[in-house]
Amino acid sequence: EGEALDALARSSSYLSGRGETKEFNAHDVIEECDELLRTIFFAVVRETAGDKFLGQLKSVYEASEKFGSSHDPKDFDAMQAMLETMEVDESLQFASAYSNLLNLHNISEQVANAMEERHRRLDDIPRGPAKTTNGAIKGLLRAGKSTEEIYSALAVQHVDLVLTAHPTQALRRSMLKSFGIIREKLLQLQRFRLSRYERAEVLDEIRSKVASAWRTDEIRRTPPKPQDEMRAGLTYFQQTIWDGIPTFMRRVDTSLLANGCPRLPLDRSIVTFGSWMGGDRDGNPYVTASCTRDVVLLARVQGVNLLFRAIQRLIFDLSMWRCNDAVKALAKDILENSETDNFTIFEERKKRNYDDFWKAIPEHEPYRVILAELRDKLYNTREALQRCIADNDVNIDMNDETIIRSKDELFAPLVVCYESLIEVGDAQIANAYLLDVIRQVQCFGLGLVKLDIRQESDRHAEALDAVTRYIGLGSYLEWSEEQKIEFLTRELESKRPLLPSDLECSDDVREVLDTCKMIAHLQQTCPGALGTYVISMATSASDVLAVVLLQRECGCRKQDLLRVAPLFERLDDLNDAPRVLRQLFSVKWYHDHIAGFQEVMIGYSDSGKDAGRMAAAWALYDGQERVVAAGKEFDVALTLFHGRGGTVGRGGGPAHIAMLSQPPGTVNGSIRVTVQGEVIETDFGEKENCFHTLDLYTASVLEHTLKPPAHPRDEWRRVMDRMSEYSCAHYRKTVFETPDFVGYFAQATPGAELGSLNIGSRPAKRKPSAGVTALRAIPWIFAWTQSRFHLPVWLGISTSFRRLIDEGELETLRDMYKSWPFFEVTIDLVEMVLAKADPVVVAYYERALVDPKLHDFGASLRGELQESIDCILAVSEHIGLLAKPEKVEANEAVQVHKKLAHKLHKRSLYITPLNVCQVRYLIAARALENEEDGDKLSMQKVKITLLEGYPFQDYNYKGAVNDVLKITMKGIAAGMQNTG
Amino acid sequence: EGEALDALARSSSYLSGRGETKEFNAHDVIEECDELLRTIFFAVVRETAGDKFLGQLKSVYEASEKFGSSHDPKDFDAMQAMLETMEVDESLQFASAYSNLLNLHNISEQVANAMEERHRRLDDIPRGPAKTTNGAIKGLLRAGKSTEEIYSALAVQHVDLVLTAHPTQALRRSMLKSFGIIREKLLQLQRFRLSRYERAEVLDEIRSKVASAWRTDEIRRTPPKPQDEMRAGLTYFQQTIWDGIPTFMRRVDTSLLANGCPRLPLDRSIVTFGSWMGGDRDGNPYVTASCTRDVVLLARVQGVNLLFRAIQRLIFDLSMWRCNDAVKALAKDILENSETDNFTIFEERKKRNYDDFWKAIPEHEPYRVILAELRDKLYNTREALQRCIADNDVNIDMNDETIIRSKDELFAPLVVCYESLIEVGDAQIANAYLLDVIRQVQCFGLGLVKLDIRQESDRHAEALDAVTRYIGLGSYLEWSEEQKIEFLTRELESKRPLLPSDLECSDDVREVLDTCKMIAHLQQTCPGALGTYVISMATSASDVLAVVLLQRECGCRKQDLLRVAPLFERLDDLNDAPRVLRQLFSVKWYHDHIAGFQEVMIGYSDSGKDAGRMAAAWALYDGQERVVAAGKEFDVALTLFHGRGGTVGRGGGPAHIAMLSQPPGTVNGSIRVTVQGEVIETDFGEKENCFHTLDLYTASVLEHTLKPPAHPRDEWRRVMDRMSEYSCAHYRKTVFETPDFVGYFAQATPGAELGSLNIGSRPAKRKPSAGVTALRAIPWIFAWTQSRFHLPVWLGISTSFRRLIDEGELETLRDMYKSWPFFEVTIDLVEMVLAKADPVVVAYYERALVDPKLHDFGASLRGELQESIDCILAVSEHIGLLAKPEKVEANEAVQVHKKLAHKLHKRSLYITPLNVCQVRYLIAARALENEEDGDKLSMQKVKITLLEGYPFQDYNYKGAVNDVLKITMKGIAAGMQNTG
């Protein structure tokens, strides 16, 4: 049936390997990719699982399709009936099949996005509102900004993307890899002309990857270590980011030059990367001081490897002899004091097995002399780092001049070469690969990313408490905030040591101190490896001062102290932030120490959990303004560090919108943003998307800095204040004060079953206690997503909007939506999530899982959902969810609307059956749990035909039920990813 | 002027980055590439050397163009006059500019070839006579062969491509690299749709590479070491061959499957690679025993690196748990006796800094368990090899089970995995990347290539002589052949050692013995690293026996003895070869030892030097038949090892033709062929060409084996006998017996100046003595190519053909041309070279360099040239050189003719000025040499404006003259490369 596949590809308009044309239609691309992947998948399924199972798959699909178009409950029941007939091992396989289909569908969408992006750049289709740096520059020029203004803003702006391991990073690496290759091959089918054989082989390879994804056990059996997460994160640098940065920078240069500006300056990078993997110890006991050390060294080895290859290639390139005096002097200097004679140089390099240039480089190739020495130093650096990794007692020797000890030891010689080439008239060559390497050195330094350290504020207070009690100053924890600040200030100003070397304390405190000692150590032996110390759950100024003091007491020299960023997570802390910052800045020692720069992190996810999204969104908007204002009072420039939750929004991609929704004056040229787990894959997994991501952030920051959005009108603020007050009150009343809620949550969602999913190295529960408060933000949102209820997003909207409308604010609200980007974004994001909510599925979860006593509570919640939709539509004046009447000519409006609805509709054809499947096994799992003779049934061996030979001998019914649940959770999660 | 460049690319039909279309015209592609590269080059020249010089370049170009179309001596003189006005430093720059223009032109041709090849595979243009394996299979099926026949022939056939360092491998690696990138970018411009920015950046990069090629000192200042040559050779494996082989094998499989045949067998490879780099010590004193060791170890490190990466990727792929019992057992066995606990595994792998999978792999991933162990073993092998490279006393420990000691230790586990995947129904996955890796392991083993050892026969005789004299058996050199054979046979049969441990001997003999000891050593510690021992200048059976004996006496175990291949280089040795082989095979010990297989190498280049091409070509054809026949008498299957001279022939590429011109029955399924220096770049430098090369050889061998060409008729043999007798007699009379010839050669060509060109690690002269016999074949042919006379190719044709035509054999000759491929090929090759001969230039060299006494001798030689052309045209019935009236419809004939002539014409526009330039400085160089106060002029400092700052302080007039000569030689050589 290779033929049928070939015929299918040949007859398709995009996947036939006839090379790409001008016209492009994302909808058709998705259709054709879907059809191809589905055909392949079914062929694989038939071959491995047999026709009977394939039939079941298809009939459920048709049933789901019928229900999708008729919305008739009878069709729903027909579909449900089909699924009831499956044995547990068929369900297992069914769930796995649909989860694969969803992943394959996601690939189709990613492919369509990548292609749409390409066609935009080829001007085949008009680009929407300006979303590239180039576009931003043009837009600003049109807006009357001069090129100097634009250049000087762009030249100093800074976007720092912080990669974090997201606990639900669900797909195993090998499956991610297979899907990556499938994506790559689909792109090849569209872009290149292929001969019959090439096309056959491409289709073959897609097939074998679909097969291996299907045949791999997609449940991760052992939790990953932080080092594993780090390794995973680093592969993105190898694959896309390392080369993506210079390509992007070159593009920015091109558009600057096109507008008569010079290139971006060499001595800084407008984009850098940070990481939390192996640094974030908040609630992750595996992230220890030695783990942090491993992670730093590993990133460094990786970085040095990439630099080594870059320098090696430069040696080839810079074979010319013309140079200026600086290069001549440097080359002479190197040749003079390399006291080894040529023979040993030859032998030495032979040993190192360099690609080339073993012979000592003659002085009439001055650039090579310089670069060969950099190569030797990088080689030695790598060896030195390896030794450090191999033995915890070995450390980098900072007096060793045969290694590269800091970024600058690499940067300076390269710039000398660069300026020399320009001076002798080889600007052409200077601005070729050499410039790329300089950009890479500037952006990535020696270690690719700067690692942030994150820890909870309590841990520092406990550490100081252990110290003050030990030396008899009393108990730090019992002091008032003033006493703490007064004490911390006094200690920071005095040169007297505080930390006794024979302190007795708990292991937790020991770990906090070891981390600070490790920070002191890494700051000296691996300069530039660490970024910011983030304090989660920060509530007061002493939280910050405590960390500064702890660092110093553990051996940090003044110039090695990490800047400390408080993370205000809960709403109340957020509202209190300005006061805390004022208190902090009025500590003279600290005000001088930070020299006018303070970084503040504002959390998204947690605050949504405790006040509902609207209140959280407004609190964040308002909070940012007030903290920036607080900083300005002490003329401290604030850099806001955004820990962003979900990923790409509707239409133009999130960052842009997210940026627009920043209050004016809170960006001014520099922001730090976290990029969570699976967003890393979509934003950086593929070259085009990587480019697009960098382009987007840079453009948005540039615009927001030079053309900040207008300030909202005061009456809009008052409306927002009242709105968040109403919604927050209603949210908390429902979630924290309504007794039925806990029961409803525990029954209507798989929240309770989440813990056992071992996704990510971080345990799901904070300190274990029942109830909602104990749940972390991510599992909380994750649970509601499973039943497609998304309650945390909209709860409180209906009551607050209703009251405002009753108070005659409808026009104001509409006005706010039309002309206040922040409000527009917030509403759109809510609308987008509402579009994904499926009341039918929610009702089904209720019917099947919630005991009748709570049914009317559930009904009222579903009522509020409907209410919220109406309010959102009323305010946004959309004729339907996601149906925005654009400034359009006639015919275009209709198909935009269908496009989106169509996309969601496509997905839920796969998701709904998974929901049904999940409900069924939630019932089974819970039945097992509260049956006092549970073990009789749960332990009896199930003969699972498709799994015989599986190396897990003790596979029983309970295990099977668990696995079905895990897979449905992953599938639904994969399905709920935001749309492209 | 970036714009102008962009505009130019945009307006071109192939280079505008609009993606590729169906229609393709090689001529236009070359035109457009030429124009683009030339525009870029001129822009670079203007920027760096100024307008004045650019003007000179262009005016010489126009003058050369005028002369090219008018052939009017006055135009020639006008051009010559322009060149006379240049100072030596302008000439230096001029020569360098034209040499660059030629290299750029060559790139255009390579690009056109690569694209033409692509369009053929896309069926855009009809493929000429079948030239792919796929085509060959179809052809054979049409010819009535059954699929079983084809499969069983293909499955056992063997093509061994032996890479040798060609002494004139003139371009420095870095320039080769730059040109490689230019080639790549031109292909991108044609194949892909590029946005305005992408196109701008591609053009930018072409520009910077053109600039860096231009700005690099293209004269290699220090001769390369054999290890350098080896490194250079190995890079082709990294870049194209490593991935090229599985792609090619997959393609062969696809066409076999398409014809209902199974895949090629796993346990052998139809293509393998050999190398002489670092093994060929014939006339190269730098190739010592330790050099051979280095080269073997280096290739192994390289191979192990590539295998390591392949296995690493396989670990990702084979994540599934289903397997058969063999895999289960193997995985269990590995897990059981890996006595290290998980923690150390984790730590150990962390130390090794593997990409992933540090944790011990659980047994439910059985393939990964197996592959992870292979990975560890490969890692250890690499470390072990590094230690051997670093310290000559350290060797591979063959009892060390933690390393991979032979290819099979890698191959066997992979096949187990392969069969297991197929058994459990994952054939799809088995035949994906895993199959590729198995192919690579089979083809490349651990060391990528098998190194041949080559040494002159005399050296072995001297070595044995030193031994026999030392132990008082008399002097081996003074024995007759019978005595030698009788002695060697007796020693081979006896177990008594012959080599005394305290032998006194010369260093040369010492080196021969050290090499044999090294062979013994490498055969044990690096199995599969060595190939054949080639004896150059072989003349007798004792030459072969001597090498076998020397190997054994130096410690080779019977199963480690390298097979010995005699190389019959001179015509007389060639004719005597069958007798020698009979004598050899009648030695019982040897006949049993070779177990029915003998390899014989037949040399091309040298024999042409001593008898002229026609006699050489015929002697080779005839010789092959008779040696194969001699083998058959003793039922010994011969494998002929072809040391091929020049590269790709006309039209369909050489191998095919070369193959056709093999006598029937001399191929039968296996051949070894050398691939010389710069042919490696064109045949393997680029992915398409690499694929095309493998495809070509396989197809030709397949056809020649299953559909051998017809035997020539006897009267054709007699005609050939008389022809080679006449031409050989005339050739030797002119070259070796005409006293004027030596003078003429020394004056009319730069033969004498060649020595100083340090091209290649091998010194140009054999033992230094005056005259032609001392010259090696390559410098000999190289010298005549410079003045575009190509005398060694045609000398003797005119007299021999004339006599045959006078004897009324014209019709026979025409008949032979039409229906005897061998004769057709030989004539076409001569014709092709004649088309490159330029009598005007030759006359000019004569006029300017040869003293008048020899003018009429020169005139007679040029007369013979013209005669030869007429004879060739008479026999081939072409209306003009290279104008073959194909079986054509009307309009096609005309443009084929113009195409070729046009190509040559394009080149000579650049070459002729270089000739003029060369003549001028040959006069200067010779004037310096025989002027008794030479040093006054030659030493005076020339102020060379364009070179100030050059780090060679002592740069004087003589040096400048030399450099001009070196560059013109390289340029003309680059121009004379065979056409595409």
Interface residues (C-beta under 8 A of the other chain):
Chain A: G19 E20 T21 V44 E47 T48 R118 R121 L122 D123 N134 R172 R173 S174 M175 K177 S178 R191 F192 R193 L194 S195 R196 Y197 E198 A200 E201 D204 E205 R207 S208 K209 A211 S212 R215 T216 D217 R221 T222 K225 Q227 D228 R231 A232 T235 R250 R251 T254 S255 D294 L298 V301 F316 D317 L318 S319 M320 W321 R322 C323 K328 K350 K351 N353 D355 D356 W358 K359 P362 E363 H364 P366 Q386 I389 A390 V424 G425 D426 Q428 I429 N431 A432 Y433 G949 Y950 P951 F952
Chain B: G19 E20 V44 E47 T48 R121 L122 D123 N134 R172 R173 S174 M175 K177 S178 R191 F192 R193 L194 S195 R196 Y197 E198 A200 E201 D204 E205 R207 S208 K209 A211 S212 R215 T216 D217 R221 T222 K225 Q227 D228 R231 A232 T235 R250 R251 T254 S255 D294 L298 V301 F316 D317 L318 S319 M320 W321 R322 C323 K350 K351 N353 D355 D356 W358 K359 P362 E363 H364 P366 Q386 I389 A390 G425 D426 Q428 I429 N431 A432 Y433 G949 Y950 P951 F952
